[in-house]
Amino acid sequence: MYFRRALKLNKNYLSAWTLMGHEYIEMKNTPAAVDAYRRAIDINPCDYRAWYGLGQAYEMMGMPFYALHYFRKSVFLQPNDSRLWISMAHCYETDQLRMLEEAIKCYRRAANCNDREAIALHQLAKLQYELGRPEEAAFYYKKDLERIFSLTILREF
């Protein structure tokens, strides 16, 4: 309701369209989310959040090819955001695509982009193990354990 009020005052209010899209995603109303994100992109084609939102919406609808298109746009605009790389990797991992080597590339990029949730290292280890590469899997599991250990040490001080 408040976003609609804001848009009555200024129908080109980019943040209102993007945030409204996020809210529609939370409410599982993907058609409305897609519409809101598309309007945001019409206003500013360089808004990576709207491209990312479109990727999420299409991923929710089980359309990973479309989702990848939009995630690629978002990562082009914001290449140092690990969340975007992780989302793209998840699409590559879907049963429809099963492009695990591409997923690994995305997870590596995410790990190099300061993945604060530490999703990338664990997923890299899991995928390497799944592909029959125990040495690489052990390498990523070890890195993940080192990260956890360093966080534990920091918390104690």
TORVOBA-400161 format. One line per field, with one value per residue: residue number from 1; residue in one letter; chain; x, y, z of N, C-alpha, C in turn. Coordinates in pm, 1 decimal. Layout:
BEGIN
n	[NUM | ...] .
res	[A | ...] .
chain	[A | ...] .
nxx	[X | ...] .
nyy	[Y | ...] .
nzz	[Z | ...] .
caxx	[X | ...] .
cayy	[Y | ...] .
cazz	[Z | ...] .
cxx	[X | ...] .
cyy	[Y | ...] .
czz	[Z | ...] .
This chain:
BEGIN
n	[1 | 2 | 3 | 4 | 5 | 6 | 7 | 8 | 9 | 10 | 11 | 12 | 13 | 14 | 15 | 16 | 17 | 18 | 19 | 20 | 21 | 22 | 23 | 24 | 25 | 26 | 27 | 28 | 29 | 30 | 31 | 32 | 33 | 34 | 35 | 36 | 37 | 38 | 39 | 40 | 41 | 42 | 43 | 44 | 45 | 46 | 47 | 48 | 49 | 50 | 51 | 52 | 53 | 54 | 55 | 56 | 57 | 58 | 59 | 60 | 61 | 62 | 63 | 64 | 65 | 66 | 67 | 68 | 69 | 70 | 71 | 72 | 73 | 74 | 75 | 76 | 77 | 78 | 79 | 80 | 81 | 82 | 83 | 84 | 85 | 86 | 87 | 88 | 89 | 90 | 91 | 92 | 93 | 94 | 95 | 96 | 97 | 98 | 99 | 100 | 101 | 102 | 103 | 104 | 105 | 106 | 107 | 108 | 109 | 110 | 111 | 112 | 113 | 114 | 115 | 116 | 117 | 118 | 119 | 120 | 121 | 122 | 123 | 124 | 125 | 126 | 127 | 128 | 129 | 130 | 131 | 132 | 133 | 134 | 135 | 136 | 137 | 138 | 139 | 140 | 141 | 142 | 143 | 144 | 145 | 146 | 147 | 148 | 149 | 150 | 151 | 152 | 153 | 154 | 155 | 156 | 157] .
res	[M | Y | F | R | R | A | L | K | L | N | K | N | Y | L | S | A | W | T | L | M | G | H | E | Y | I | E | M | K | N | T | P | A | A | V | D | A | Y | R | R | A | I | D | I | N | P | C | D | Y | R | A | W | Y | G | L | G | Q | A | Y | E | M | M | G | M | P | F | Y | A | L | H | Y | F | R | K | S | V | F | L | Q | P | N | D | S | R | L | W | I | S | M | A | H | C | Y | E | T | D | Q | L | R | M | L | E | E | A | I | K | C | Y | R | R | A | A | N | C | N | D | R | E | A | I | A | L | H | Q | L | A | K | L | Q | Y | E | L | G | R | P | E | E | A | A | F | Y | Y | K | K | D | L | E | R | I | F | S | L | T | I | L | R | E | F] .
chain	[A | A | A | A | A | A | A | A | A | A | A | A | A | A | A | A | A | A | A | A | A | A | A | A | A | A | A | A | A | A | A | A | A | A | A | A | A | A | A | A | A | A | A | A | A | A | A | A | A | A | A | A | A | A | A | A | A | A | A | A | A | A | A | A | A | A | A | A | A | A | A | A | A | A | A | A | A | A | A | A | A | A | A | A | A | A | A | A | A | A | A | A | A | A | A | A | A | A | A | A | A | A | A | A | A | A | A | A | A | A | A | A | A | A | A | A | A | A | A | A | A | A | A | A | A | A | A | A | A | A | A | A | A | A | A | A | A | A | A | A | A | A | A | A | A | A | A | A | A | A | A | A | A | A | A | A | A] .
nxx	[83.1 | 194.9 | 403.0 | 259.1 | 140.9 | 368.4 | 441.0 | 229.7 | 288.6 | 530.1 | 582.8 | 813.4 | 981.0 | 1239.6 | 1340.2 | 1104.7 | 969.5 | 1151.5 | 1171.0 | 905.6 | 886.1 | 1053.4 | 896.3 | 671.2 | 792.6 | 848.3 | 587.8 | 523.4 | 410.3 | 478.3 | 415.9 | 338.5 | 571.6 | 755.6 | 648.7 | 685.8 | 967.9 | 1039.6 | 940.9 | 1108.2 | 1351.5 | 1295.4 | 1302.5 | 1563.6 | 1807.6 | 2045.1 | 2017.1 | 2112.2 | 1980.4 | 1714.3 | 1745.2 | 1850.7 | 1634.8 | 1446.7 | 1572.4 | 1549.0 | 1270.4 | 1210.3 | 1353.2 | 1207.6 | 980.0 | 1061.0 | 1216.3 | 1503.2 | 1673.6 | 1582.1 | 1615.3 | 1895.8 | 1972.0 | 1890.4 | 2031.7 | 2290.1 | 2294.0 | 2271.3 | 2507.9 | 2693.7 | 2659.1 | 2721.9 | 2981.6 | 3126.6 | 2970.6 | 2902.1 | 2664.2 | 2517.5 | 2669.8 | 2647.5 | 2373.8 | 2356.9 | 2512.5 | 2352.5 | 2141.1 | 2273.1 | 2312.4 | 2063.1 | 1821.2 | 1727.1 | 1934.7 | 2198.6 | 2471.2 | 2743.9 | 3017.9 | 3010.0 | 2873.0 | 3065.4 | 3261.5 | 3123.0 | 3085.8 | 3352.2 | 3412.5 | 3239.9 | 3350.4 | 3587.2 | 3491.7 | 3448.9 | 3256.7 | 3035.9 | 2846.9 | 2955.1 | 2882.7 | 2982.3 | 3235.4 | 3163.2 | 2980.8 | 3148.5 | 3321.5 | 3138.4 | 3042.2 | 3279.2 | 3339.7 | 3115.3 | 3165.7 | 3365.2 | 3620.6 | 3813.3 | 4045.3 | 4031.3 | 3789.2 | 3857.2 | 4040.5 | 3873.6 | 3695.6 | 3877.2 | 3958.7 | 3716.3 | 3682.0 | 3904.8 | 3825.6 | 3599.4 | 3725.0 | 3893.1 | 3699.4 | 3588.4 | 3801.4 | 3828.2 | 3587.0 | 3625.9 | 3794.3] .
nyy	[-118.3 | 125.3 | 149.7 | 176.7 | 423.2 | 585.0 | 554.0 | 677.4 | 938.9 | 961.9 | 801.6 | 702.8 | 618.8 | 447.2 | 281.8 | 216.7 | 53.1 | -160.9 | -252.0 | -319.0 | -531.7 | -712.2 | -754.1 | -876.7 | -1111.5 | -1227.5 | -1274.9 | -1472.6 | -1408.3 | -1422.1 | -1328.4 | -1058.4 | -965.6 | -991.2 | -801.0 | -564.0 | -558.7 | -540.0 | -289.1 | -135.7 | -182.6 | -65.5 | 198.3 | 227.8 | 68.8 | -17.7 | -108.9 | -341.0 | -484.1 | -514.2 | -672.9 | -899.1 | -966.8 | -1036.9 | -1267.1 | -1427.8 | -1453.1 | -1596.2 | -1823.9 | -1922.8 | -1991.3 | -2215.3 | -2193.9 | -2211.8 | -2133.9 | -1881.0 | -1752.7 | -1763.6 | -1590.2 | -1341.0 | -1334.1 | -1328.2 | -1074.4 | -920.6 | -987.1 | -892.7 | -620.9 | -591.5 | -719.6 | -800.9 | -908.3 | -1163.7 | -1301.2 | -1290.7 | -1444.6 | -1689.7 | -1740.2 | -1771.4 | -2000.0 | -2185.5 | -2207.3 | -2331.5 | -2576.1 | -2695.4 | -2957.8 | -2948.1 | -2832.3 | -2917.4 | -2836.0 | -2867.3 | -2799.2 | -2534.0 | -2430.9 | -2469.6 | -2286.5 | -2048.8 | -2062.8 | -2049.3 | -1787.7 | -1655.8 | -1726.8 | -1586.2 | -1334.5 | -1251.8 | -1413.8 | -1392.6 | -1552.7 | -1795.5 | -1993.9 | -2070.5 | -2208.6 | -2447.5 | -2555.0 | -2582.5 | -2783.6 | -2992.6 | -3031.7 | -3099.4 | -3340.0 | -3486.2 | -3505.9 | -3687.4 | -3609.9 | -3628.7 | -3507.9 | -3235.5 | -3177.5 | -3221.9 | -3014.0 | -2782.7 | -2835.1 | -2824.2 | -2554.6 | -2435.6 | -2531.2 | -2409.1 | -2143.7 | -2145.6 | -2213.5 | -1990.8 | -1793.5 | -1883.2 | -1851.1 | -1570.9 | -1495.1 | -1573.9 | -1386.9] .
nzz	[0.0 | 82.0 | -98.3 | -333.7 | -285.1 | -285.0 | -549.6 | -675.5 | -628.9 | -762.0 | -1041.0 | -1144.8 | -948.0 | -864.0 | -648.8 | -513.1 | -697.9 | -718.4 | -451.1 | -410.7 | -585.6 | -448.3 | -221.7 | -335.4 | -419.4 | -171.4 | -93.4 | -264.2 | -506.9 | -801.0 | -1071.2 | -1027.2 | -909.0 | -1119.5 | -1296.4 | -1144.0 | -1118.2 | -1388.5 | -1452.7 | -1292.4 | -1422.8 | -1666.8 | -1590.0 | -1491.1 | -1643.5 | -1536.1 | -1280.7 | -1073.3 | -877.0 | -955.7 | -1185.5 | -1062.9 | -898.9 | -1095.7 | -1186.5 | -957.5 | -947.4 | -1184.0 | -1130.3 | -914.0 | -1052.2 | -1176.4 | -1406.5 | -1513.0 | -1729.5 | -1812.6 | -1565.3 | -1538.6 | -1744.6 | -1642.8 | -1399.5 | -1500.7 | -1615.0 | -1382.0 | -1247.3 | -1423.8 | -1391.1 | -1122.1 | -1034.6 | -808.8 | -609.4 | -407.1 | -357.8 | -594.2 | -770.5 | -640.7 | -664.3 | -939.5 | -968.5 | -831.9 | -1014.7 | -1228.9 | -1111.1 | -1101.7 | -1160.6 | -1420.8 | -1567.4 | -1475.0 | -1501.7 | -1386.4 | -1390.0 | -1470.0 | -1252.2 | -1055.2 | -1140.4 | -1090.7 | -811.8 | -733.7 | -810.2 | -635.3 | -388.8 | -407.0 | -387.6 | -130.0 | 24.2 | 260.0 | 390.2 | 359.8 | 179.0 | -66.4 | -41.9 | 89.2 | -96.1 | -316.9 | -224.2 | -190.1 | -455.4 | -588.6 | -463.6 | -540.1 | -811.0 | -815.7 | -732.6 | -495.7 | -381.6 | -448.7 | -327.2 | -58.7 | -26.6 | -40.4 | 169.4 | 379.5 | 364.7 | 433.0 | 693.4 | 814.1 | 793.6 | 961.4 | 1202.5 | 1240.0 | 1280.1 | 1517.7 | 1693.5 | 1686.2 | 1806.1 | 2066.2 | 2167.1] .
caxx	[0.0 | 281.2 | 474.6 | 163.6 | 130.0 | 491.5 | 439.1 | 132.3 | 359.1 | 634.6 | 576.4 | 949.3 | 1057.1 | 1306.4 | 1347.0 | 971.5 | 941.2 | 1239.4 | 1129.3 | 775.0 | 917.1 | 1103.0 | 782.1 | 591.8 | 867.3 | 823.5 | 448.1 | 511.5 | 331.6 | 583.2 | 379.8 | 343.5 | 713.7 | 815.2 | 601.8 | 751.2 | 1109.8 | 1050.6 | 921.6 | 1231.7 | 1452.6 | 1259.5 | 1346.0 | 1710.1 | 1858.0 | 2168.1 | 1983.7 | 2139.5 | 1884.2 | 1595.8 | 1783.8 | 1862.4 | 1497.8 | 1387.8 | 1632.3 | 1484.9 | 1131.7 | 1208.6 | 1400.5 | 1092.4 | 884.3 | 1119.5 | 1264.8 | 1642.7 | 1736.8 | 1546.7 | 1679.4 | 2037.4 | 1983.8 | 1879.8 | 2143.8 | 2409.5 | 2285.3 | 2298.9 | 2649.0 | 2767.8 | 2650.0 | 2774.9 | 3062.3 | 3190.5 | 2868.3 | 2904.0 | 2527.2 | 2476.4 | 2740.3 | 2590.4 | 2243.6 | 2380.9 | 2560.0 | 2235.3 | 2069.7 | 2349.3 | 2299.7 | 1926.7 | 1803.6 | 1705.9 | 2059.3 | 2309.3 | 2596.8 | 2819.3 | 3144.7 | 2976.1 | 2841.0 | 3194.1 | 3321.8 | 3049.7 | 3118.8 | 3489.3 | 3402.7 | 3175.7 | 3448.7 | 3684.6 | 3421.7 | 3418.9 | 3128.7 | 3019.0 | 2767.3 | 3041.0 | 2810.4 | 3060.9 | 3335.5 | 3095.8 | 2925.8 | 3261.6 | 3365.6 | 3033.2 | 3040.6 | 3402.6 | 3322.5 | 3013.0 | 3226.0 | 3471.3 | 3749.8 | 3827.6 | 4151.9 | 3978.4 | 3686.6 | 3927.7 | 4097.9 | 3769.1 | 3648.7 | 3981.0 | 3947.7 | 3595.2 | 3712.1 | 3996.2 | 3743.3 | 3518.8 | 3817.1 | 3937.1 | 3585.6 | 3575.0 | 3910.7 | 3793.5 | 3475.8 | 3673.8 | 3865.2] .
cayy	[0.0 | 243.3 | 159.9 | 231.0 | 567.4 | 649.0 | 553.3 | 777.6 | 1066.7 | 958.5 | 667.5 | 663.0 | 599.7 | 319.0 | 199.5 | 165.5 | -60.5 | -272.7 | -304.7 | -382.5 | -662.0 | -797.1 | -791.3 | -975.0 | -1238.8 | -1281.8 | -1318.8 | -1578.3 | -1356.4 | -1399.2 | -1240.0 | -918.2 | -933.5 | -972.2 | -672.6 | -457.0 | -554.0 | -491.2 | -143.3 | -79.1 | -188.5 | 37.0 | 327.0 | 226.4 | -62.4 | -50.8 | -147.5 | -484.5 | -547.3 | -552.2 | -788.6 | -1011.6 | -1001.6 | -1112.0 | -1400.4 | -1501.6 | -1483.0 | -1703.9 | -1944.3 | -1972.4 | -2048.1 | -2335.0 | -2160.4 | -2174.8 | -2066.1 | -1740.3 | -1703.9 | -1742.5 | -1468.6 | -1224.0 | -1335.7 | -1283.4 | -928.5 | -862.2 | -1007.2 | -801.3 | -487.6 | -593.1 | -841.7 | -836.9 | -948.4 | -1310.5 | -1355.3 | -1302.9 | -1561.2 | -1809.6 | -1763.1 | -1824.1 | -2137.4 | -2267.8 | -2235.5 | -2431.8 | -2704.2 | -2749.5 | -3083.9 | -2919.6 | -2794.9 | -3002.6 | -2785.6 | -2859.0 | -2727.0 | -2391.0 | -2398.8 | -2461.0 | -2157.1 | -1943.0 | -2071.4 | -1996.9 | -1641.2 | -1612.9 | -1741.8 | -1477.9 | -1206.6 | -1236.9 | -1479.7 | -1382.4 | -1664.6 | -1913.0 | -2095.1 | -2111.8 | -2310.3 | -2574.8 | -2606.7 | -2627.0 | -2912.9 | -3090.6 | -3061.3 | -3169.9 | -3477.5 | -3546.4 | -3531.8 | -3786.2 | -3542.2 | -3619.1 | -3415.8 | -3099.2 | -3167.0 | -3206.8 | -2879.6 | -2684.8 | -2863.2 | -2773.2 | -2408.3 | -2402.0 | -2555.1 | -2302.9 | -2023.0 | -2164.7 | -2209.6 | -1851.6 | -1721.4 | -1926.9 | -1785.5 | -1429.4 | -1478.7 | -1594.8 | -1266.3] .
cazz	[0.0 | 88.7 | -224.9 | -431.5 | -256.7 | -333.2 | -695.9 | -720.0 | -626.1 | -863.6 | -1100.1 | -1182.6 | -823.9 | -885.6 | -527.3 | -480.4 | -786.0 | -681.5 | -320.4 | -428.6 | -643.4 | -338.8 | -137.1 | -409.5 | -412.7 | -36.1 | -89.0 | -366.6 | -618.7 | -900.2 | -1183.8 | -983.1 | -887.4 | -1251.5 | -1345.7 | -1068.1 | -1155.8 | -1527.5 | -1448.2 | -1237.6 | -1528.3 | -1765.1 | -1535.0 | -1484.7 | -1685.4 | -1463.4 | -1143.3 | -1063.2 | -785.5 | -1033.3 | -1267.3 | -969.8 | -860.7 | -1206.6 | -1182.2 | -847.8 | -984.1 | -1282.4 | -1061.4 | -838.2 | -1146.2 | -1235.8 | -1540.5 | -1488.1 | -1842.9 | -1798.2 | -1443.4 | -1569.4 | -1825.7 | -1555.6 | -1305.5 | -1574.5 | -1624.6 | -1250.5 | -1213.5 | -1511.2 | -1332.4 | -985.1 | -1039.9 | -681.5 | -513.0 | -401.9 | -362.0 | -733.9 | -823.9 | -578.9 | -727.1 | -1072.6 | -950.3 | -798.6 | -1140.2 | -1303.3 | -1041.6 | -1106.5 | -1232.7 | -1562.4 | -1633.9 | -1429.8 | -1558.4 | -1261.5 | -1409.9 | -1468.5 | -1112.8 | -983.7 | -1176.0 | -1020.2 | -669.4 | -715.6 | -814.1 | -510.7 | -280.8 | -423.6 | -366.5 | 12.2 | 53.6 | 406.0 | 441.4 | 340.0 | 102.2 | -182.3 | -8.7 | 117.7 | -221.6 | -398.9 | -171.3 | -219.1 | -598.5 | -624.3 | -416.1 | -625.9 | -941.4 | -800.4 | -715.2 | -350.0 | -340.1 | -457.1 | -223.0 | 69.6 | -25.3 | -7.7 | 306.1 | 470.2 | 366.0 | 506.9 | 835.9 | 858.4 | 809.9 | 1083.1 | 1315.7 | 1261.4 | 1337.0 | 1656.4 | 1767.8 | 1696.7 | 1901.3 | 2201.8 | 2212.3] .
cxx	[88.4 | 363.3 | 383.9 | 145.7 | 251.3 | 490.5 | 333.4 | 196.8 | 464.7 | 640.4 | 712.7 | 1040.3 | 1114.5 | 1303.8 | 1210.9 | 937.9 | 1023.8 | 1196.4 | 992.3 | 793.5 | 966.2 | 987.8 | 693.5 | 660.4 | 840.5 | 681.9 | 420.3 | 419.1 | 429.6 | 539.1 | 385.3 | 488.5 | 782.0 | 774.8 | 673.6 | 898.7 | 1128.2 | 1031.6 | 1045.8 | 1341.3 | 1423.2 | 1308.7 | 1498.2 | 1761.9 | 1985.8 | 2141.4 | 1998.5 | 2038.3 | 1758.2 | 1626.5 | 1792.0 | 1723.3 | 1426.6 | 1443.9 | 1569.5 | 1343.2 | 1125.7 | 1262.4 | 1286.4 | 990.0 | 939.5 | 1168.3 | 1411.0 | 1711.9 | 1707.9 | 1616.2 | 1826.8 | 2059.5 | 1984.3 | 1990.5 | 2272.2 | 2411.4 | 2323.0 | 2446.8 | 2739.8 | 2771.8 | 2714.8 | 2864.0 | 3126.0 | 3092.2 | 2856.8 | 2764.8 | 2478.7 | 2541.5 | 2682.4 | 2454.4 | 2259.7 | 2427.4 | 2444.1 | 2155.2 | 2141.5 | 2336.0 | 2161.9 | 1921.8 | 1785.8 | 1837.1 | 2174.7 | 2441.8 | 2691.7 | 2952.7 | 3121.2 | 2941.8 | 2968.9 | 3262.6 | 3254.7 | 3080.9 | 3260.4 | 3488.9 | 3342.4 | 3273.7 | 3552.8 | 3623.6 | 3377.1 | 3278.5 | 3108.7 | 2939.7 | 2842.0 | 2968.0 | 2901.6 | 3160.0 | 3271.8 | 3042.1 | 3036.6 | 3309.1 | 3265.8 | 3032.8 | 3164.9 | 3393.5 | 3224.8 | 3068.9 | 3344.1 | 3610.1 | 3775.8 | 3936.3 | 4103.2 | 3871.8 | 3752.4 | 3987.3 | 3993.8 | 3708.2 | 3748.6 | 3974.8 | 3826.4 | 3617.0 | 3806.2 | 3920.2 | 3661.7 | 3606.8 | 3861.3 | 3823.6 | 3566.7 | 3680.6 | 3877.3 | 3682.6 | 3522.8 | 3745.4 | 3772.8] .
cyy	[126.0 | 260.7 | 218.6 | 382.0 | 642.3 | 658.7 | 647.1 | 915.5 | 1074.9 | 818.4 | 617.7 | 643.7 | 457.4 | 228.9 | 141.3 | 45.2 | -182.8 | -334.5 | -371.7 | -521.0 | -759.3 | -844.7 | -894.7 | -1112.1 | -1305.2 | -1338.6 | -1431.0 | -1537.9 | -1320.5 | -1314.9 | -1091.5 | -874.6 | -906.1 | -836.5 | -556.7 | -445.4 | -502.1 | -339.4 | -74.5 | -76.2 | -88.3 | 174.4 | 336.3 | 87.3 | -105.6 | -88.5 | -298.4 | -555.3 | -592.5 | -672.3 | -914.1 | -1060.7 | -1079.2 | -1254.3 | -1486.3 | -1544.5 | -1599.9 | -1834.4 | -2007.1 | -2038.9 | -2172.8 | -2314.2 | -2115.9 | -2106.0 | -1916.1 | -1679.6 | -1674.0 | -1615.1 | -1344.7 | -1219.8 | -1289.7 | -1132.1 | -864.4 | -873.3 | -921.3 | -661.4 | -479.4 | -718.4 | -885.0 | -877.2 | -1101.4 | -1371.2 | -1378.1 | -1425.3 | -1691.1 | -1842.2 | -1821.6 | -1969.9 | -2231.2 | -2303.3 | -2343.6 | -2570.8 | -2768.4 | -2877.8 | -3061.1 | -2892.7 | -2890.9 | -2965.4 | -2759.5 | -2786.3 | -2576.7 | -2345.6 | -2382.3 | -2328.2 | -2042.6 | -1944.9 | -2021.6 | -1844.6 | -1588.0 | -1619.9 | -1630.8 | -1339.8 | -1191.1 | -1286.1 | -1486.1 | -1497.0 | -1796.7 | -2027.8 | -2154.5 | -2223.1 | -2446.2 | -2636.4 | -2654.6 | -2764.8 | -3022.2 | -3130.4 | -3138.0 | -3316.3 | -3553.4 | -3583.9 | -3628.9 | -3727.0 | -3523.1 | -3522.2 | -3271.3 | -3075.9 | -3144.5 | -3067.4 | -2776.6 | -2709.2 | -2807.6 | -2620.7 | -2362.9 | -2421.8 | -2449.5 | -2173.3 | -2031.4 | -2152.6 | -2067.0 | -1767.5 | -1757.0 | -1858.9 | -1638.0 | -1406.5 | -1493.0 | -1471.5 | -1153.5] .
czz	[0.0 | -39.8 | -332.3 | -410.9 | -310.0 | -485.0 | -753.4 | -724.4 | -736.3 | -922.9 | -1148.7 | -1061.3 | -823.6 | -762.7 | -490.1 | -567.8 | -746.4 | -549.6 | -327.8 | -491.1 | -538.1 | -250.3 | -206.1 | -411.1 | -278.5 | -25.1 | -189.9 | -481.9 | -730.5 | -1020.0 | -1146.2 | -961.4 | -1020.6 | -1308.4 | -1275.4 | -1108.0 | -1298.0 | -1533.0 | -1392.6 | -1344.3 | -1638.4 | -1719.5 | -1534.2 | -1520.3 | -1614.5 | -1317.5 | -1128.8 | -973.8 | -858.3 | -1122.9 | -1181.0 | -926.6 | -970.5 | -1211.5 | -1074.5 | -885.8 | -1082.4 | -1223.9 | -980.4 | -928.6 | -1215.6 | -1377.8 | -1532.3 | -1604.9 | -1838.5 | -1676.7 | -1468.4 | -1649.6 | -1735.6 | -1450.7 | -1374.2 | -1588.2 | -1491.6 | -1215.3 | -1303.0 | -1449.5 | -1193.8 | -969.9 | -908.3 | -572.7 | -514.1 | -410.3 | -504.4 | -798.2 | -768.3 | -639.9 | -866.1 | -1064.2 | -917.2 | -924.0 | -1220.2 | -1240.3 | -1055.6 | -1188.3 | -1382.9 | -1635.7 | -1602.6 | -1497.9 | -1441.8 | -1276.9 | -1409.7 | -1326.2 | -1032.6 | -1013.8 | -1100.0 | -870.8 | -642.4 | -717.1 | -684.6 | -394.7 | -286.9 | -400.6 | -221.4 | 46.2 | 204.7 | 466.0 | 428.0 | 270.8 | -4.2 | -149.7 | 14.7 | -11.2 | -315.3 | -354.6 | -208.6 | -366.8 | -642.4 | -581.3 | -505.6 | -763.4 | -933.3 | -790.4 | -566.0 | -304.0 | -341.2 | -349.7 | -87.4 | 82.9 | 18.1 | 131.2 | 407.9 | 480.2 | 446.9 | 656.5 | 892.0 | 882.5 | 938.5 | 1206.7 | 1344.8 | 1319.3 | 1484.8 | 1743.9 | 1789.2 | 1799.5 | 2044.8 | 2256.9 | 2215.4] .
